[in-house]
Amino acid sequence: MGVPLLDLKAHHEPLHKEIMAALEQTFRSQAFILGPEVGTLEERVAAYCQSKYGIGVTSGTDALLVALMALGVGPGDEVITTPYSFFATAGAVVRLGAKPVLVDIDSTTYNLDPTKIGSMVTAKTKAIIPVHLYGQCADMAPIMDVAQQHNLSVIEDAAQAIGSEYRDGRRACSMGTIGCLSFFPSKNLGCLGDGGMAVTNDPDLAERMRVLRVHGSKPKYYHQLIGGNFRLDTIQAAVLNVKLNYLDGWTKRRQENAHRYEALFRQHGLTQKGNVRLPWAVYQASGVEHYHIYNQFVLRVERRDNLMAYLKQKGIGAEIYYPIPFHSQECFRYLGYKEGDFPESEGAARETIAIPIYPELTAEQQTEVVEAIAAFYQ
Ligand SMILES: Cc1ncc(COP(=O)(O)O)c(C=O)c1O
């Protein structure tokens, strides 16, 4: 039968009329650039993230870029981040002429290991970028401690984590200096193309980012800063204003799917035999469950590449996020890292696999996925 990794058709079909009405309204208004829908979305998303200000931008990548620009990061500066994320996390740092200083991840959460950050801070360090990978918050309390100690800014890369909560109930984007979201279609809140948002509680940084997204101009045609064209389209904001109403329900279904997977994997004895490690094991063991929004459901498995090929053959969608850590990327060779420098990231890159978790996934489809995995390990 087969199960896709993501089913956008099933996701959007029930909203077809509502989304078309929003597009129609935007079309009639002709307010394509920074129309009222953008401001509305900024207020709503900021509030959703327990924050004051939202600045709608072209993508999650540009949210990171604008955030770093607003903080004045540039040549000679260092930014501490993870080797194990989507390229944009480190790419944005390098595009501004700054140097990413990599710190390995925690082997169970795949997020920055906070115990390793302090020793990497130098006089050049400007900021830390923790990534809330797969939809689970990084361990922010110790990260914020290091930042405060050394007077560093913290940019939360929450591209995969809108609405996820740290163990104290604070939401992604509300803990650091600036939080960055992506509305790429595969995200929990996705638009019909590219989109993103930078979120902050700091009114000065919010204003700076607002100015930076229009080429640094304020008033129009007077430039005190050099920015870029980083505006979120009104049509994307209009769609997102519709979709935001459903986000909690979708996240709840992703969480239910995660729990159903847990039961299914245990039923098939896959976790007990050690073939498969489930994503949240550490929190269950310690009795603390973070509010994971499961943008991705990532297993750690034996013989990953063979499993991947097997699933593909069975028509089951799976993906590797991410096969090559930053320090092994060709374009970052100049940073001087070598194989073996970040063993946890390298291990995760070798052994993890994402399986379907999208909200519309049915119990039958989940059974098909787990039975296929069980058949592989028989
Ligand atoms: C962790 C992370 N950071 C940044 C981005 C960049 O977002 P976008 O694709 O919207 O530019 C993504 C998107 O895939 C991401 O997953």
The ligand as an SDF file (V2000), in Angstrom:
LIG
                    3D

 16 16  0  0  0  0  0  0  0  0999 V2000
   16.4810   23.7110   11.9890 C   0  0  0  0  0  0  0  0  0  0  0  0
   16.1720   24.5580   10.7920 C   0  0  0  0  0  0  0  0  0  0  0  0
   16.7010   25.7810   10.7080 N   0  0  0  0  0  0  0  0  0  0  0  0
   16.4300   26.5870    9.6690 C   0  0  0  0  0  0  0  0  0  0  0  0
   15.6100   26.1910    8.6490 C   0  0  0  0  0  0  0  0  0  0  0  0
   15.4010   27.0980    7.4840 C   0  0  0  0  0  0  0  0  0  0  0  0
   14.0610   27.3780    7.2370 O   0  0  0  0  0  0  0  0  0  0  0  0
   13.5510   27.6810    5.7390 P   0  0  0  0  0  0  0  0  0  0  0  0
   13.5410   26.3940    4.9920 O   0  0  0  0  0  0  0  0  0  0  0  0
   12.1710   28.2350    5.9590 O   0  0  0  0  0  0  0  0  0  0  0  0
   14.4630   28.6900    5.1600 O   0  0  0  0  0  0  0  0  0  0  0  0
   15.0220   24.9270    8.6890 C   0  0  0  0  0  0  0  0  0  0  0  0
   14.1330   24.4830    7.6070 C   0  0  0  0  0  0  0  0  0  0  0  0
   14.1450   23.4100    7.1140 O   0  0  0  0  0  0  0  0  0  0  0  0
   15.3180   24.0780    9.7870 C   0  0  0  0  0  0  0  0  0  0  0  0
   14.7960   22.8570    9.8600 O   0  0  0  0  0  0  0  0  0  0  0  0
  1  2  1  0
  2  3  1  0
  2 15  2  0
  3  4  2  0
  4  5  1  0
  5  6  1  0
  5 12  2  0
  6  7  1  0
  7  8  1  0
  8  9  2  0
  8 10  1  0
  8 11  1  0
 12 13  1  0
 12 15  1  0
 13 14  2  0
 15 16  1  0
M  END
$$$$
